[in-house]
Every structure is written in C-alpha cells, then in structure tokens.
Amino acid sequence: MIVTRHEIIRAEKLARLNLPESKVEEFSTRLSKVFSWIDQLKEVDVTGVRPLVNPLMDFVDRTPMRKDVVHQTNTVSDVLSNAPDKDHDFFLVPKVVE
C-alpha cells in the first residue's frame, strides 16, 4: 500500500500536528514501508496456530501462581512518621506556585 502525500497532510490535520514540509515525503515513504510489511504478514499461513490470548496462558497451566491476598503494609501513621511537617493525615509542603 502506498501512502500518498495527500493522506499524510490529511492525517496531519486530523491529528492537529504541524509537520515541516521536508518531513511529509519522509513520513509518506516510511508509512508505505510499514504497510507493505503488514501486507507481507497477511500472506503468512497461520492455519492450525492457536490465537494468543495471554502470553502466560501456557505458563499458568504448568506453574501455580501465588494467591492474591490483600494485606495492609503502609498505614497513614507509618508513612507520615518520616514527614518533616504534617497536618492531620496530610503532608505539608512549601508553596510552589505564586
């Protein structure tokens, strides 16, 4: 598939980009190459190949995963114990914006 200059300019406007004129041809060439690679992938025979739903799907079947157990690790008092200045349950920081 050939990506034309007109299509690059249209995509540029739709995406609200501001490409320099010198880059339009470069992007046209590069996108044309990407689409030609995609066309090559479409030619690959994938009959009999299971779709990949999850990269770990075979791993999970063979290896038991740990239980997902909720536990409290950081309490407000623990976190604020290292704060240089605090007010109730909040950190106090110097004003940054004037």
N, CA, C and O atoms as a Tinker XYZ file with bonds, in Angstrom:
   392  protein
     1  N      0.848000   -1.175000    0.000000    73     2
     2  CA     0.000000    0.000000    0.000000    64     1     3
     3  C      0.892000    1.237000    0.000000    63     2     4     5
     4  O      1.825000    1.340000    0.796000    81     3
     5  N      0.605000    2.147000   -0.875000    73     3     6
     6  CA     1.362000    3.395000   -0.975000    64     5     7
     7  C      0.600000    4.498000   -0.231000    63     6     8     9
     8  O     -0.579000    4.735000   -0.494000    81     7
     9  N      1.270000    5.151000    0.678000    73     7    10
    10  CA     0.686000    6.280000    1.405000    64     9    11
    11  C      1.095000    7.544000    0.668000    63    10    12    13
    12  O      2.281000    7.841000    0.526000    81    11
    13  N      0.114000    8.272000    0.209000    73    11    14
    14  CA     0.399000    9.462000   -0.604000    64    13    15
    15  C      0.633000   10.688000    0.262000    63    14    16    17
    16  O      0.315000   10.709000    1.451000    81    15
    17  N      1.177000   11.672000   -0.348000    73    15    18
    18  CA     1.422000   12.969000    0.299000    64    17    19
    19  C      0.116000   13.561000    0.814000    63    18    20    21
    20  O      0.060000   14.123000    1.908000    81    19
    21  N     -0.942000   13.426000    0.001000    73    19    22
    22  CA    -2.258000   13.952000    0.376000    64    21    23
    23  C     -2.759000   13.286000    1.663000    63    22    24    25
    24  O     -3.329000   13.961000    2.521000    81    23
    25  N     -2.554000   11.968000    1.807000    73    23    26
    26  CA    -3.000000   11.247000    3.004000    64    25    27
    27  C     -2.207000   11.668000    4.237000    63    26    28    29
    28  O     -2.759000   11.745000    5.335000    81    27
    29  N     -0.930000   11.937000    4.064000    73    27    30
    30  CA    -0.099000   12.403000    5.187000    64    29    31
    31  C     -0.588000   13.772000    5.651000    63    30    32    33
    32  O     -0.714000   14.015000    6.851000    81    31
    33  N     -0.860000   14.656000    4.712000    73    31    34
    34  CA    -1.317000   16.007000    5.067000    64    33    35
    35  C     -2.686000   15.936000    5.736000    63    34    36    37
    36  O     -2.952000   16.682000    6.678000    81    35
    37  N     -3.552000   15.051000    5.261000    73    35    38
    38  CA    -4.875000   14.893000    5.872000    64    37    39
    39  C     -4.749000   14.363000    7.303000    63    38    40    41
    40  O     -5.409000   14.864000    8.213000    81    39
    41  N     -3.904000   13.351000    7.498000    73    39    42
    42  CA    -3.687000   12.804000    8.838000    64    41    43
    43  C     -3.069000   13.852000    9.759000    63    42    44    45
    44  O     -3.394000   13.923000   10.944000    81    43
    45  N     -2.179000   14.660000    9.201000    73    43    46
    46  CA    -1.553000   15.734000    9.983000    64    45    47
    47  C     -2.609000   16.700000   10.487000    63    46    48    49
    48  O     -2.564000   17.116000   11.645000    81    47
    49  N     -3.554000   17.061000    9.638000    73    47    50
    50  CA    -4.615000   17.998000   10.049000    64    49    51
    51  C     -5.544000   17.356000   11.072000    63    50    52    53
    52  O     -5.923000   17.989000   12.058000    81    51
    53  N     -5.908000   16.096000   10.834000    73    51    54
    54  CA    -6.804000   15.417000   11.766000    64    53    55
    55  C     -6.175000   15.264000   13.148000    63    54    56    57
    56  O     -6.866000   15.367000   14.161000    81    55
    57  N     -4.869000   15.020000   13.188000    73    55    58
    58  CA    -4.164000   14.852000   14.467000    64    57    59
    59  C     -3.688000   16.177000   15.035000    63    58    60    61
    60  O     -3.087000   16.225000   16.108000    81    59
    61  N     -3.963000   17.257000   14.305000    73    59    62
    62  CA    -3.560000   18.613000   14.718000    64    61    63
    63  C     -2.054000   18.693000   14.958000    63    62    64    65
    64  O     -1.585000   19.243000   15.954000    81    63
    65  N     -1.321000   18.125000   14.011000    73    63    66
    66  CA     0.137000   18.192000   14.049000    64    65    67
    67  C      0.600000   19.301000   13.123000    63    66    68    69
    68  O     -0.175000   19.823000   12.322000    81    67
    69  N      1.848000   19.648000   13.240000    73    67    70
    70  CA     2.416000   20.662000   12.360000    64    69    71
    71  C      3.754000   20.125000   11.850000    63    70    72    73
    72  O      4.817000   20.461000   12.371000    81    71
    73  N      3.673000   19.279000   10.816000    73    71    74
    74  CA     4.884000   18.694000   10.258000    64    73    75
    75  C      5.582000   19.698000    9.353000    63    74    76    77
    76  O      4.923000   20.406000    8.590000    81    75
    77  N      6.895000   19.767000    9.428000    73    75    78
    78  CA     7.614000   20.583000    8.460000    64    77    79
    79  C      7.457000   19.970000    7.063000    63    78    80    81
    80  O      7.333000   18.754000    6.921000    81    79
    81  N      7.466000   20.805000    6.064000    73    79    82
    82  CA     7.271000   20.355000    4.683000    64    81    83
    83  C      8.291000   19.291000    4.289000    63    82    84    85
    84  O      7.986000   18.397000    3.499000    81    83
    85  N      9.484000   19.383000    4.830000    73    83    86
    86  CA    10.534000   18.425000    4.477000    64    85    87
    87  C     10.247000   17.022000    5.025000    63    86    88    89
    88  O     10.788000   16.044000    4.510000    81    87
    89  N      9.420000   16.910000    6.043000    73    87    90
    90  CA     9.132000   15.621000    6.669000    64    89    91
    91  C      7.964000   14.886000    6.007000    63    90    92    93
    92  O      7.810000   13.682000    6.211000    81    91
    93  N      7.145000   15.579000    5.224000    73    91    94
    94  CA     5.958000   14.956000    4.644000    64    93    95
    95  C      6.351000   13.793000    3.736000    63    94    96    97
    96  O      5.765000   12.714000    3.831000    81    95
    97  N      7.317000   13.992000    2.869000    73    95    98
    98  CA     7.767000   12.916000    1.977000    64    97    99
    99  C      8.397000   11.773000    2.761000    63    98   100   101
   100  O      8.191000   10.603000    2.441000    81    99
   101  N      9.161000   12.115000    3.781000    73    99   102
   102  CA     9.803000   11.088000    4.600000    64   101   103
   103  C      8.753000   10.210000    5.275000    63   102   104   105
   104  O      8.874000    8.985000    5.276000    81   103
   105  N      7.721000   10.834000    5.850000    73   103   106
   106  CA     6.664000   10.071000    6.502000    64   105   107
   107  C      5.891000    9.232000    5.504000    63   106   108   109
   108  O      5.491000    8.108000    5.811000    81   107
   109  N      5.678000    9.764000    4.317000    73   107   110
   110  CA     4.997000    9.014000    3.273000    64   109   111
   111  C      5.770000    7.737000    2.941000    63   110   112   113
   112  O      5.177000    6.664000    2.834000    81   111
   113  N      7.072000    7.848000    2.780000    73   111   114
   114  CA     7.921000    6.695000    2.471000    64   113   115
   115  C      7.926000    5.691000    3.625000    63   114   116   117
   116  O      7.788000    4.486000    3.410000    81   115
   117  N      8.083000    6.188000    4.824000    73   115   118
   118  CA     8.182000    5.301000    5.983000    64   117   119
   119  C      6.862000    4.558000    6.239000    63   118   120   121
   120  O      6.868000    3.360000    6.521000    81   119
   121  N      5.737000    5.271000    6.139000    73   119   122
   122  CA     4.448000    4.616000    6.348000    64   121   123
   123  C      4.144000    3.612000    5.241000    63   122   124   125
   124  O      3.535000    2.573000    5.496000    81   123
   125  N      4.560000    3.913000    4.028000    73   123   126
   126  CA     4.379000    2.959000    2.926000    64   125   127
   127  C      5.127000    1.668000    3.219000    63   126   128   129
   128  O      4.613000    0.583000    2.944000    81   127
   129  N      6.329000    1.764000    3.769000    73   127   130
   130  CA     7.097000    0.570000    4.131000    64   129   131
   131  C      6.397000   -0.230000    5.223000    63   130   132   133
   132  O      6.348000   -1.458000    5.160000    81   131
   133  N      5.853000    0.462000    6.225000    73   131   134
   134  CA     5.157000   -0.218000    7.321000    64   133   135
   135  C      3.964000   -0.989000    6.771000    63   134   136   137
   136  O      3.751000   -2.145000    7.134000    81   135
   137  N      3.183000   -0.353000    5.895000    73   135   138
   138  CA     2.016000   -1.032000    5.339000    64   137   139
   139  C      2.416000   -2.182000    4.420000    63   138   140   141
   140  O      1.681000   -3.164000    4.315000    81   139
   141  N      3.547000   -2.083000    3.764000    73   139   142
   142  CA     3.989000   -3.212000    2.937000    64   141   143
   143  C      4.404000   -4.389000    3.821000    63   142   144   145
   144  O      4.179000   -5.541000    3.450000    81   143
   145  N      5.005000   -4.122000    4.979000    73   143   146
   146  CA     5.337000   -5.194000    5.922000    64   145   147
   147  C      4.060000   -5.861000    6.436000    63   146   148   149
   148  O      4.005000   -7.082000    6.582000    81   147
   149  N      3.037000   -5.052000    6.708000    73   147   150
   150  CA     1.758000   -5.612000    7.160000    64   149   151
   151  C      1.173000   -6.503000    6.071000    63   150   152   153
   152  O      0.637000   -7.571000    6.368000    81   151
   153  N      1.269000   -6.077000    4.816000    73   151   154
   154  CA     0.783000   -6.909000    3.710000    64   153   155
   155  C      1.549000   -8.222000    3.634000    63   154   156   157
   156  O      0.962000   -9.257000    3.319000    81   155
   157  N      2.845000   -8.199000    3.915000    73   155   158
   158  CA     3.636000   -9.437000    3.930000    64   157   159
   159  C      3.149000  -10.365000    5.042000    63   158   160   161
   160  O      3.081000  -11.579000    4.849000    81   159
   161  N      2.811000   -9.804000    6.204000    73   159   162
   162  CA     2.326000  -10.627000    7.316000    64   161   163
   163  C      0.988000  -11.278000    6.982000    63   162   164   165
   164  O      0.703000  -12.383000    7.443000    81   163
   165  N      0.173000  -10.605000    6.188000    73   163   166
   166  CA    -1.119000  -11.166000    5.810000    64   165   167
   167  C     -0.957000  -12.414000    4.940000    63   166   168   169
   168  O     -1.867000  -13.240000    4.873000    81   167
   169  N      0.183000  -12.559000    4.278000    73   167   170
   170  CA     0.422000  -13.700000    3.397000    64   169   171
   171  C      0.861000  -14.957000    4.160000    63   170   172   173
   172  O      0.886000  -16.044000    3.583000    81   171
   173  N      1.202000  -14.827000    5.431000    73   171   174
   174  CA     1.686000  -15.960000    6.217000    64   173   175
   175  C      0.526000  -16.909000    6.507000    63   174   176   177
   176  O     -0.550000  -16.479000    6.923000    81   175
   177  N      0.758000  -18.211000    6.282000    73   175   178
   178  CA    -0.247000  -19.227000    6.548000    64   177   179
   179  C     -0.265000  -19.539000    8.041000    63   178   180   181
   180  O      0.722000  -20.040000    8.580000    81   179
   181  N     -1.364000  -19.252000    8.704000    73   179   182
   182  CA    -1.469000  -19.468000   10.144000    64   181   183
   183  C     -2.535000  -20.510000   10.486000    63   182   184   185
   184  O     -3.041000  -20.546000   11.607000    81   183
   185  N     -2.868000  -21.349000    9.517000    73   183   186
   186  CA    -3.857000  -22.390000    9.809000    64   185   187
   187  C     -3.279000  -23.352000   10.846000    63   186   188   189
   188  O     -2.131000  -23.785000   10.744000    81   187
   189  N     -4.089000  -23.668000   11.830000    73   187   190
   190  CA    -3.663000  -24.578000   12.883000    64   189   191
   191  C     -2.919000  -23.914000   14.022000    63   190   192   193
   192  O     -2.549000  -24.588000   14.983000    81   191
   193  N     -2.691000  -22.625000   13.948000    73   191   194
   194  CA    -1.993000  -21.912000   15.015000    64   193   195
   195  C     -3.044000  -21.342000   15.966000    63   194   196   197
   196  O     -3.935000  -20.596000   15.560000    81   195
   197  N     -2.918000  -21.708000   17.233000    73   195   198
   198  CA    -3.866000  -21.181000   18.228000    64   197   199
   199  C     -3.640000  -19.692000   18.433000    63   198   200   201
   200  O     -2.495000  -19.247000   18.500000    81   199
   201  N     -4.712000  -18.916000   18.532000    73   199   202
   202  CA    -4.544000  -17.489000   18.817000    64   201   203
   203  C     -3.978000  -17.290000   20.217000    63   202   204   205
   204  O     -4.305000  -18.035000   21.141000    81   203
   205  N     -3.133000  -16.288000   20.364000    73   203   206
   206  CA    -2.525000  -15.998000   21.655000    64   205   207
   207  C     -3.429000  -15.035000   22.409000    63   206   208   209
   208  O     -3.566000  -13.869000   22.037000    81   207
   209  N     -4.033000  -15.530000   23.455000    73   207   210
   210  CA    -4.929000  -14.715000   24.257000    64   209   211
   211  C     -4.141000  -14.009000   25.351000    63   210   212   213
   212  O     -4.379000  -12.842000   25.663000    81   211
   213  N     -3.201000  -14.744000   25.923000    73   211   214
   214  CA    -2.410000  -14.226000   27.024000    64   213   215
   215  C     -1.020000  -14.851000   26.908000    63   214   216   217
   216  O     -0.910000  -16.068000   26.759000    81   215
   217  N      0.040000  -14.048000   26.973000    73   215   218
   218  CA     1.370000  -14.631000   26.825000    64   217   219
   219  C      1.728000  -15.634000   27.918000    63   218   220   221
   220  O      2.667000  -16.414000   27.759000    81   219
   221  N      0.993000  -15.618000   29.015000    73   219   222
   222  CA     1.298000  -16.539000   30.112000    64   221   223
   223  C      0.343000  -17.718000   30.179000    63   222   224   225
   224  O      0.393000  -18.487000   31.139000    81   223
   225  N     -0.544000  -17.888000   29.168000    73   223   226
   226  CA    -1.585000  -18.905000   29.298000    64   225   227
   227  C     -1.019000  -20.315000   29.435000    63   226   228   229
   228  O     -1.569000  -21.115000   30.193000    81   227
   229  N      0.047000  -20.643000   28.738000    73   227   230
   230  CA     0.645000  -21.965000   28.903000    64   229   231
   231  C      1.450000  -22.048000   30.193000    63   230   232   233
   232  O      1.526000  -23.110000   30.811000    81   231
   233  N      2.040000  -20.954000   30.594000    73   231   234
   234  CA     2.851000  -20.904000   31.818000    64   233   235
   235  C      1.978000  -21.137000   33.049000    63   234   236   237
   236  O      2.381000  -21.847000   33.970000    81   235
   237  N      0.783000  -20.544000   33.067000    73   235   238
   238  CA    -0.097000  -20.641000   34.225000    64   237   239
   239  C     -0.559000  -22.077000   34.428000    63   238   240   241
   240  O     -0.724000  -22.523000   35.563000    81   239
   241  N     -0.766000  -22.797000   33.340000    73   239   242
   242  CA    -1.209000  -24.179000   33.468000    64   241   243
   243  C     -0.160000  -25.057000   34.142000    63   242   244   245
   244  O     -0.515000  -26.001000   34.848000    81   243
   245  N      1.113000  -24.770000   33.942000    73   243   246
   246  CA     2.187000  -25.609000   34.475000    64   245   247
   247  C      2.706000  -25.143000   35.822000    63   246   248   249
   248  O      3.191000  -25.957000   36.609000    81   247
   249  N      2.615000  -23.851000   36.105000    73   247   250
   250  CA     3.214000  -23.307000   37.313000    64   249   251
   251  C      2.137000  -22.646000   38.170000    63   250   252   253
   252  O      1.446000  -21.736000   37.713000    81   251
   253  N      1.998000  -23.098000   39.396000    73   251   254
   254  CA     0.983000  -22.462000   40.248000    64   253   255
   255  C      1.404000  -21.036000   40.612000    63   254   256   257
   256  O      2.559000  -20.784000   40.957000    81   255
   257  N      0.471000  -20.135000   40.529000    73   255   258
   258  CA     0.726000  -18.745000   40.891000    64   257   259
   259  C      0.377000  -18.555000   42.368000    63   258   260   261
   260  O     -0.425000  -19.306000   42.924000    81   259
   261  N      0.970000  -17.570000   42.983000    73   259   262
   262  CA     0.663000  -17.314000   44.390000    64   261   263
   263  C     -0.742000  -16.744000   44.505000    63   262   264   265
   264  O     -1.270000  -16.172000   43.551000    81   263
   265  N     -1.336000  -16.902000   45.663000    73   263   266
   266  CA    -2.662000  -16.357000   45.911000    64   265   267
   267  C     -2.562000  -14.843000   46.022000    63   266   268   269
   268  O     -1.602000  -14.306000   46.574000    81   267
   269  N     -3.554000  -14.177000   45.496000    73   267   270
   270  CA    -3.603000  -12.716000   45.561000    64   269   271
   271  C     -4.336000  -12.336000   46.840000    63   270   272   273
   272  O     -5.566000  -12.283000   46.880000    81   271
   273  N     -3.558000  -12.074000   47.881000    73   271   274
   274  CA    -4.125000  -11.787000   49.193000    64   273   275
   275  C     -3.853000  -10.328000   49.535000    63   274   276   277
   276  O     -2.725000   -9.848000   49.432000    81   275
   277  N     -4.903000   -9.641000   49.941000    73   275   278
   278  CA    -4.764000   -8.247000   50.333000    64   277   279
   279  C     -4.223000   -8.193000   51.748000    63   278   280   281
   280  O     -4.718000   -8.885000   52.637000    81   279
   281  N     -3.206000   -7.372000   51.954000    73   279   282
   282  CA    -2.702000   -7.166000   53.298000    64   281   283
   283  C     -2.236000   -5.715000   53.426000    63   282   284   285
   284  O     -1.798000   -5.097000   52.456000    81   283
   285  N     -2.338000   -5.204000   54.614000    73   283   286
   286  CA    -2.001000   -3.807000   54.874000    64   285   287
   287  C     -0.498000   -3.701000   55.135000    63   286   288   289
   288  O      0.018000   -4.310000   56.072000    81   287
   289  N      0.197000   -2.930000   54.309000    73   287   290
   290  CA     1.635000   -2.777000   54.523000    64   289   291
   291  C      1.990000   -1.385000   55.021000    63   290   292   293
   292  O      2.838000   -1.241000   55.902000    81   291
   293  N      1.360000   -0.372000   54.477000    73   291   294
   294  CA     1.672000    1.005000   54.877000    64   293   295
   295  C      0.437000    1.656000   55.479000    63   294   296   297
   296  O     -0.591000    1.793000   54.817000    81   295
   297  N      0.547000    2.049000   56.728000    73   295   298
   298  CA    -0.544000    2.786000   57.361000    64   297   299
   299  C     -0.223000    4.264000   57.265000    63   298   300   301
   300  O      0.920000    4.643000   57.009000    81   299
   301  N     -1.221000    5.091000   57.470000    73   299   302
   302  CA    -1.029000    6.538000   57.401000    64   301   303
   303  C      0.016000    6.983000   58.416000    63   302   304   305
   304  O      0.868000    7.817000   58.109000    81   303
   305  N     -0.046000    6.435000   59.609000    73   303   306
   306  CA     0.915000    6.845000   60.639000    64   305   307
   307  C      2.337000    6.417000   60.266000    63   306   308   309
   308  O      3.291000    7.144000   60.544000    81   307
   309  N      2.488000    5.240000   59.636000    73   307   310
   310  CA     3.824000    4.798000   59.208000    64   309   311
   311  C      4.390000    5.729000   58.137000    63   310   312   313
   312  O      5.556000    6.120000   58.191000    81   311
   313  N      3.554000    6.074000   57.171000    73   311   314
   314  CA     4.023000    6.915000   56.070000    64   313   315
   315  C      4.349000    8.318000   56.566000    63   314   316   317
   316  O      5.365000    8.894000   56.176000    81   315
   317  N      3.502000    8.866000   57.414000    73   315   318
   318  CA     3.718000   10.237000   57.889000    64   317   319
   319  C      4.787000   10.329000   58.977000    63   318   320   321
   320  O      5.185000   11.433000   59.348000    81   319
   321  N      5.250000    9.218000   59.485000    73   319   322
   322  CA     6.256000    9.267000   60.542000    64   321   323
   323  C      7.572000    9.877000   60.046000    63   322   324   325
   324  O      8.335000   10.412000   60.850000    81   323
   325  N      7.851000    9.808000   58.749000    73   323   326
   326  CA     9.076000   10.378000   58.188000    64   325   327
   327  C      8.880000   11.771000   57.593000    63   326   328   329
   328  O      9.828000   12.361000   57.075000    81   327
   329  N      7.679000   12.292000   57.663000    73   327   330
   330  CA     7.399000   13.600000   57.058000    64   329   331
   331  C      8.017000   14.715000   57.896000    63   330   332   333
   332  O      7.896000   14.701000   59.121000    81   331
   333  N      8.681000   15.688000   57.252000    73   331   334
   334  CA     9.240000   16.796000   58.019000    64   333   335
   335  C      8.165000   17.677000   58.645000    63   334   336   337
   336  O      8.374000   18.244000   59.717000    81   335
   337  N      7.010000   17.795000   57.977000    73   335   338
   338  CA     5.917000   18.602000   58.506000    64   337   339
   339  C      4.610000   17.993000   58.039000    63   338   340   341
   340  O      4.495000   17.583000   56.884000    81   339
   341  N      3.615000   17.929000   58.927000    73   339   342
   342  CA     2.336000   17.322000   58.564000    64   341   343
   343  C      1.210000   18.056000   59.264000    63   342   344   345
   344  O      1.409000   18.752000   60.260000    81   343
   345  N      0.008000   17.873000   58.704000    73   343   346
   346  CA    -1.193000   18.449000   59.290000    64   345   347
   347  C     -2.263000   17.373000   59.217000    63   346   348   349
   348  O     -2.731000   17.037000   58.129000    81   347
   349  N     -2.649000   16.837000   60.342000    73   347   350
   350  CA    -3.571000   15.702000   60.425000    64   349   351
   351  C     -3.012000   14.543000   59.598000    63   350   352   353
   352  O     -1.944000   14.023000   59.922000    81   351
   353  N     -3.706000   14.129000   58.541000    73   351   354
   354  CA    -3.234000   12.996000   57.736000    64   353   355
   355  C     -2.631000   13.444000   56.405000    63   354   356   357
   356  O     -2.679000   12.694000   55.431000    81   355
   357  N     -2.066000   14.647000   56.344000    73   355   358
   358  CA    -1.538000   15.182000   55.096000    64   357   359
   359  C     -0.116000   15.679000   55.281000    63   358   360   361
   360  O      0.265000   16.130000   56.362000    81   359
   361  N      0.678000   15.589000   54.192000    73   359   362
   362  CA     1.998000   16.183000   54.171000    64   361   363
   363  C      1.840000   17.688000   53.999000    63   362   364   365
   364  O      0.984000   18.133000   53.234000    81   363
   365  N      2.646000   18.474000   54.693000    73   363   366
   366  CA     2.706000   19.910000   54.459000    64   365   367
   367  C      3.970000   20.182000   53.665000    63   366   368   369
   368  O      5.059000   19.747000   54.038000    81   367
   369  N      3.809000   20.916000   52.555000    73   367   370
   370  CA     4.947000   21.232000   51.704000    64   369   371
   371  C      4.968000   22.722000   51.472000    63   370   372   373
   372  O      3.935000   23.379000   51.604000    81   371
   373  N      6.147000   23.289000   51.119000    73   371   374
   374  CA     6.197000   24.718000   50.859000    64   373   375
   375  C      5.416000   25.063000   49.589000    63   374   376   377
   376  O      5.293000   24.244000   48.678000    81   375
   377  N      4.895000   26.282000   49.550000    73   375   378
   378  CA     4.158000   26.744000   48.389000    64   377   379
   379  C      5.095000   26.800000   47.190000    63   378   380   381
   380  O      6.209000   27.311000   47.296000    81   379
   381  N      4.653000   26.282000   46.058000    73   379   382
   382  CA     5.492000   26.234000   44.872000    64   381   383
   383  C      5.033000   27.246000   43.848000    63   382   384   385
   384  O      5.868000   27.880000   43.203000    81   383
   385  N      3.741000   27.419000   43.676000    73   383   386
   386  CA     3.191000   28.329000   42.670000    64   385   387
   387  C      2.817000   29.639000   43.341000    63   386   388   389
   388  O      2.214000   29.655000   44.413000    81   387
   389  N      3.181000   30.724000   42.700000    73   387   390
   390  CA     2.829000   32.034000   43.264000    64   389   391
   391  C      1.753000   32.701000   42.476000    63   390   392
   392  O      1.337000   33.809000   42.813000    81   391
